[in-house]
């Protein structure tokens, strides 16, 4: 349910006109960057679970990276980074929490 709400919120934000003020745009860009980090953390955790379980192969894909390329339009290097991050975050729950909080680069 939370994932669907994030998708809806992202659609709404994408459709909002860009503010005329560059100062407002700067502040909003910083908020969106922080949100992107939190979404990346949540996405990587799920991709890590898919990868560890071999679920992409169960759905006809040769690998998790190729699944991400197919369904997410990712490049192979980008998919590889996401899989690696998912594996790391899966092993180190405190790291995942810090990344999601924005206290880890």
N, C-alpha and C positions, 0 to 999 in steps of 0.2 A: 504494500500500500504506500509506504514512504517513497519507494522508487518511482512509482507512478506519479506521485505528487511532485517530485523533483522534475520529472519530464514535463509535466504541465507548467510548472513555474518557469522552466527554461524556455518553453515555447512562448510564454507570455512576455518574458524579458526580451527575447529576440525580436518581438514585434513592436515593442515600445519605441517610439521615435527617440533618436539620439538627442540629448540635451544640447542646446545652443552654446551653453557655457562650457569652455574648456576646463575650468576648475571643477565643475560638477562632473564632467566626463572623467577627469583624473580620479576623483574620489570614487565614482562608480566603478571605474576600471579596477581600482585596488580591491574593492569589495568582490567583484567578479573573479579576480585572480585568486583570492582566498577561497571562494566557493569552488572554483575549478580544482584547487588542491584537495579539498574535501571530497569532491566527486571522484577525482582520480584515485584517492585512497579507497573509497568504497568500490569503485570499478576494479581496481587492481586486486582487492581482496576476493572479489567474486571470480575474476579471471584466474587467480591462483587456485581457487577451489576447483574450477572447471579443469584446469591443467592437471592438478594432482589426481583427479578422478578419471582423467582420460575421456571426459564427456564429449569433447569436440569430435573425437574419433567415432564415438557411438552415434553421432549425427552425420556421419559420412564425410568428415573433413580429415585430411591427412595429419593435421597437427592443430594445436591451439592457435599458433601464429597464423596459419592459413584460414582458420575459422574467423579470426579477428579481421583479416584482410577481406574475406568474403562478406561478412555481415556488417563490419564496421568501416569498411573502406580504408583500413589502415595500411601503411606501408609495412613491409616486412621488418625493417629496423624498429619502427614504432611499436609494432606488435611484440617484437622481442623484448623491448624495454618494459612494456606493460606486463608481460609474462614474468620477467625477472623481478619486477617490483612486487607482483602478486606473490611470488614464491618467498621473497624476503619478508614481506609484511605478514605472510602466513606463519612464518617461523618466529617472528618477533612482534608479539602483540603490542608491547609498549611502544615500539617504533611506529606501528600503525596508528596508535592513539596520538602520538606526538605529531605525526605527519598530518593527521586529520585536524588536529588543533591548530596547525599552522606554526608550531614551535620547532619544526624540523625542516630544513631546506630540502 
